[in-house]
């Protein structure tokens, strides 16, 4: 199962009135947290002199992009934080 399929499955469970909150939290939340953690582990900050860049992201010239990158900003926003 690819990630999009798994997310679709989780969203469907969240909308299902027959699935309890406890079932969603105990079954889906750990997987979602683990997924976010793995992505954030790839997109760590890297201090280069006075600049902080993303360890994973590069621009079209191969240069590391500033941190937080678009990926970290999107996850931060999705989790309700300021990006």
C-alpha positions as CSV (number, residue, x, y, z in Angstrom):
1,X,0.0,0.0,0.0
2,X,1.4,3.4,-0.9
3,X,1.2,6.4,1.4
4,X,-1.7,8.1,-0.5
5,X,-3.8,4.9,-0.2
6,X,-3.0,4.6,3.6
7,X,-3.9,8.3,4.1
8,X,-7.2,7.8,2.2
9,X,-7.9,4.8,4.4
10,X,-7.3,6.8,7.6
11,X,-9.4,9.7,6.4
12,X,-12.2,7.3,5.6
13,X,-12.0,5.8,9.1
14,X,-12.1,9.3,10.6
15,X,-15.4,10.0,8.8
16,X,-16.9,6.7,9.7
17,X,-19.3,7.3,12.7
18,X,-19.1,3.6,13.6
19,X,-15.3,3.9,14.3
20,X,-14.7,5.2,17.8
21,X,-12.2,8.0,18.7
22,X,-10.2,5.5,20.7
23,X,-9.9,3.1,17.7
24,X,-8.7,6.0,15.5
25,X,-6.2,7.2,18.1
26,X,-4.8,3.8,19.0
27,X,-4.6,2.5,15.4
28,X,-4.0,5.5,13.2
29,X,-2.3,8.2,15.3
30,X,1.0,6.2,15.9
31,X,1.4,5.6,12.1
32,X,0.8,9.2,11.3
33,X,3.2,10.4,13.9
34,X,5.8,7.9,12.7
35,X,5.4,9.0,9.1
36,X,5.8,12.7,10.0
37,X,8.9,11.9,12.1
38,X,10.5,10.0,9.2
39,X,10.0,12.9,6.9
40,X,11.2,15.4,9.4
41,X,14.3,13.3,10.1
42,X,15.2,13.6,6.4
43,X,14.6,17.4,6.4
44,X,16.8,18.3,9.3
45,X,18.4,21.8,9.7
46,X,22.0,22.1,8.8
47,X,24.1,25.1,10.0
48,X,26.5,26.4,7.3
49,X,28.2,29.4,8.7
50,X,25.5,31.9,9.6
51,X,22.9,30.1,7.3
52,X,20.6,27.3,8.2
53,X,19.7,25.0,5.4
54,X,17.7,21.8,4.9
55,X,19.8,18.7,4.8
56,X,17.6,17.1,2.0
57,X,16.3,19.9,-0.2
58,X,18.2,21.4,-3.1
59,X,17.3,24.1,-5.7
60,X,17.6,23.6,-9.4
61,X,21.3,24.4,-9.2
62,X,22.0,21.7,-6.5
63,X,22.3,24.2,-3.7
64,X,20.8,23.5,-0.3
65,X,17.7,25.5,0.3
66,X,16.9,27.5,3.5
67,X,15.4,26.0,6.5
68,X,12.6,25.4,7.1
69,X,12.1,24.1,3.6
70,X,8.7,23.8,1.9
71,X,8.3,20.3,3.3
72,X,8.9,21.2,6.9
73,X,6.7,24.3,6.5
74,X,3.8,22.2,5.1
75,X,4.0,19.7,7.9
76,X,4.2,22.5,10.5
77,X,1.1,24.1,9.0
78,X,-0.8,20.8,8.8
79,X,0.0,20.3,12.5
80,X,-1.4,23.7,13.4
81,X,1.9,25.5,14.0
82,X,3.3,28.7,12.5
83,X,5.4,28.1,9.3
